[in-house]
Protein backbone atom coordinates (compact mmCIF):
# COMPACT_ATOMS: atom_id res chain seq x y z
CA UNK A 1 0.00 0.00 0.00
CA UNK A 2 1.48 3.36 -0.94
CA UNK A 3 1.21 6.47 1.23
CA UNK A 4 -1.71 7.88 -0.80
CA UNK A 5 -3.88 4.90 0.10
CA UNK A 6 -5.45 5.16 3.50
CA UNK A 7 -7.47 2.62 5.38
CA UNK A 8 -10.45 4.07 7.24
CA UNK A 9 -10.22 3.57 11.02
CA UNK A 10 -13.92 2.62 11.16
CA UNK A 11 -16.01 -0.15 9.62
CA UNK A 12 -19.65 -0.44 8.63
CA UNK A 13 -21.72 -1.59 11.61
CA UNK A 14 -19.42 -0.24 14.33
CA UNK A 15 -20.98 1.92 17.04
CA UNK A 16 -19.33 4.99 18.59
CA UNK A 17 -20.25 7.77 21.01
CA UNK A 18 -19.38 11.13 19.45
CA UNK A 19 -19.95 14.85 19.77
CA UNK A 20 -21.18 16.78 16.76
CA UNK A 21 -18.43 19.31 16.09
CA UNK A 22 -20.00 21.19 13.18
CA UNK A 23 -22.75 21.14 10.58
CA UNK A 24 -21.89 20.71 6.91
CA UNK A 25 -23.23 22.62 3.88
CA UNK A 26 -26.08 20.14 3.37
CA UNK A 27 -27.11 20.25 7.03
CA UNK A 28 -25.58 16.98 8.18
CA UNK A 29 -23.67 16.96 11.46
CA UNK A 30 -19.94 16.37 11.33
CA UNK A 31 -18.19 14.18 13.89
CA UNK A 32 -14.75 12.63 13.99
CA UNK A 33 -13.67 9.18 15.11
CA UNK A 34 -9.90 8.67 15.29
CA UNK A 35 -9.52 11.76 13.06
CA UNK A 36 -11.85 10.30 10.40
CA UNK A 37 -14.73 12.57 9.32
CA UNK A 38 -18.25 11.18 9.62
CA UNK A 39 -21.47 12.79 8.38
CA UNK A 40 -24.50 12.27 10.60
CA UNK A 41 -27.97 13.46 9.48
CA UNK A 42 -30.60 15.06 11.75
CA UNK A 43 -28.29 16.34 14.49
CA UNK A 44 -27.21 19.77 15.72
CA UNK A 45 -23.79 21.15 16.54
CA UNK A 46 -22.89 20.42 20.17
CA UNK A 47 -25.10 17.33 20.54
CA UNK A 48 -23.76 14.06 21.92
CA UNK A 49 -24.96 10.95 20.12
CA UNK A 50 -24.29 7.26 19.76
CA UNK A 51 -23.89 6.46 16.07
CA UNK A 52 -23.69 3.38 13.89
CA UNK A 53 -21.47 3.51 10.79
CA UNK A 54 -23.56 2.93 7.64
CA UNK A 55 -21.10 3.65 4.81
CA UNK A 56 -17.33 4.10 4.60
CA UNK A 57 -15.59 5.79 1.67
CA UNK A 58 -11.89 6.52 1.17
CA UNK A 59 -11.86 9.87 2.99
CA UNK A 60 -15.21 10.13 4.81
CA UNK A 61 -17.92 7.99 6.31
CA UNK A 62 -21.64 8.18 7.04
CA UNK A 63 -23.50 7.17 10.16
CA UNK A 64 -26.98 7.13 11.65
CA UNK A 65 -28.02 8.12 15.16
CA UNK A 66 -28.71 5.14 17.40
CA UNK A 67 -29.28 7.15 20.58
CA UNK A 68 -29.11 10.76 21.78
CA UNK A 69 -26.82 11.10 24.81
CA UNK A 70 -27.07 13.47 27.76
CA UNK A 71 -23.34 13.41 28.49
CA UNK A 72 -20.14 13.88 26.49
CA UNK A 73 -18.73 10.74 24.89
CA UNK A 74 -16.35 8.70 27.01
CA UNK A 75 -12.74 9.16 25.95
CA UNK A 76 -11.55 6.34 23.76
CA UNK A 77 -8.06 6.60 25.17
CA UNK A 78 -7.10 4.37 28.04
CA UNK A 79 -5.54 7.47 29.60
CA UNK A 80 -8.20 9.75 31.04
CA UNK A 81 -7.62 13.26 32.34
CA UNK A 82 -8.78 13.56 35.93
CA UNK A 83 -9.14 16.81 37.81
CA UNK A 84 -7.51 17.10 41.25
CA UNK A 85 -10.97 17.24 42.84
CA UNK A 86 -12.01 13.98 41.13
CA UNK A 87 -8.75 12.38 42.21
CA UNK A 88 -9.41 13.26 45.86
CA UNK A 89 -12.83 11.59 45.65
CA UNK A 90 -11.42 8.40 44.16
CA UNK A 91 -8.42 8.10 46.47
CA UNK A 92 -9.37 8.16 50.14
CA UNK A 93 -6.88 9.66 52.55
CA UNK A 94 -4.46 7.01 53.66
CA UNK A 95 -4.66 5.72 57.22
CA UNK A 96 -0.90 5.76 57.25
CA UNK A 97 1.07 8.89 57.86
CA UNK A 98 4.66 9.67 57.12
CA UNK A 99 7.11 12.30 58.19
CA UNK A 100 8.50 14.50 55.46
CA UNK A 101 12.22 15.06 56.10
CA UNK A 102 15.04 16.59 54.15
CA UNK A 103 17.80 14.18 55.23
CA UNK A 104 17.36 11.97 52.13
CA UNK A 105 18.60 8.88 53.88
CA UNK A 106 21.74 10.46 55.32
CA UNK A 107 21.30 8.48 58.53
CA UNK A 108 21.52 5.25 56.54
CA UNK A 109 25.06 6.12 55.47
CA UNK A 110 26.21 6.55 59.07
CA UNK A 111 25.95 2.82 59.78
C-alpha positions in Angstrom: 0.0 0.0 0.0 1.5 3.4 -0.9 1.2 6.5 1.2 -1.7 7.9 -0.8 -3.9 4.9 0.1 -5.5 5.2 3.5 -7.5 2.6 5.4 -10.4 4.1 7.2 -10.2 3.6 11.0 -13.9 2.6 11.2 -16.0 -0.1 9.6 -19.6 -0.4 8.6 -21.7 -1.6 11.6 -19.4 -0.2 14.3 -21.0 1.9 17.0 -19.3 5.0 18.6 -20.2 7.8 21.0 -19.4 11.1 19.4 -20.0 14.8 19.8 -21.2 16.8 16.8 -18.4 19.3 16.1 -20.0 21.2 13.2 -22.8 21.1 10.6 -21.9 20.7 6.9 -23.2 22.6 3.9 -26.1 20.1 3.4 -27.1 20.3 7.0 -25.6 17.0 8.2 -23.7 17.0 11.5 -19.9 16.4 11.3 -18.2 14.2 13.9 -14.7 12.6 14.0 -13.7 9.2 15.1 -9.9 8.7 15.3 -9.5 11.8 13.1 -11.8 10.3 10.4 -14.7 12.6 9.3 -18.2 11.2 9.6 -21.5 12.8 8.4 -24.5 12.3 10.6 -28.0 13.5 9.5 -30.6 15.1 11.8 -28.3 16.3 14.5 -27.2 19.8 15.7 -23.8 21.1 16.5 -22.9 20.4 20.2 -25.1 17.3 20.5 -23.8 14.1 21.9 -25.0 10.9 20.1 -24.3 7.3 19.8 -23.9 6.5 16.1 -23.7 3.4 13.9 -21.5 3.5 10.8 -23.6 2.9 7.6 -21.1 3.7 4.8 -17.3 4.1 4.6 -15.6 5.8 1.7 -11.9 6.5 1.2 -11.9 9.9 3.0 -15.2 10.1 4.8 -17.9 8.0 6.3 -21.6 8.2 7.0 -23.5 7.2 10.2 -27.0 7.1 11.6 -28.0 8.1 15.2 -28.7 5.1 17.4 -29.3 7.1 20.6 -29.1 10.8 21.8 -26.8 11.1 24.8 -27.1 13.5 27.8 -23.3 13.4 28.5 -20.1 13.9 26.5 -18.7 10.7 24.9 -16.4 8.7 27.0 -12.7 9.2 25.9 -11.6 6.3 23.8 -8.1 6.6 25.2 -7.1 4.4 28.0 -5.5 7.5 29.6 -8.2 9.7 31.0 -7.6 13.3 32.3 -8.8 13.6 35.9 -9.1 16.8 37.8 -7.5 17.1 41.3 -11.0 17.2 42.8 -12.0 14.0 41.1 -8.7 12.4 42.2 -9.4 13.3 45.9 -12.8 11.6 45.7 -11.4 8.4 44.2 -8.4 8.1 46.5 -9.4 8.2 50.1 -6.9 9.7 52.6 -4.5 7.0 53.7 -4.7 5.7 57.2 -0.9 5.8 57.3 1.1 8.9 57.9 4.7 9.7 57.1 7.1 12.3 58.2 8.5 14.5 55.5 12.2 15.1 56.1 15.0 16.6 54.2 17.8 14.2 55.2 17.4 12.0 52.1 18.6 8.9 53.9 21.7 10.5 55.3 21.3 8.5 58.5 21.5 5.2 56.5 25.1 6.1 55.5 26.2 6.6 59.1 26.0 2.8 59.8 
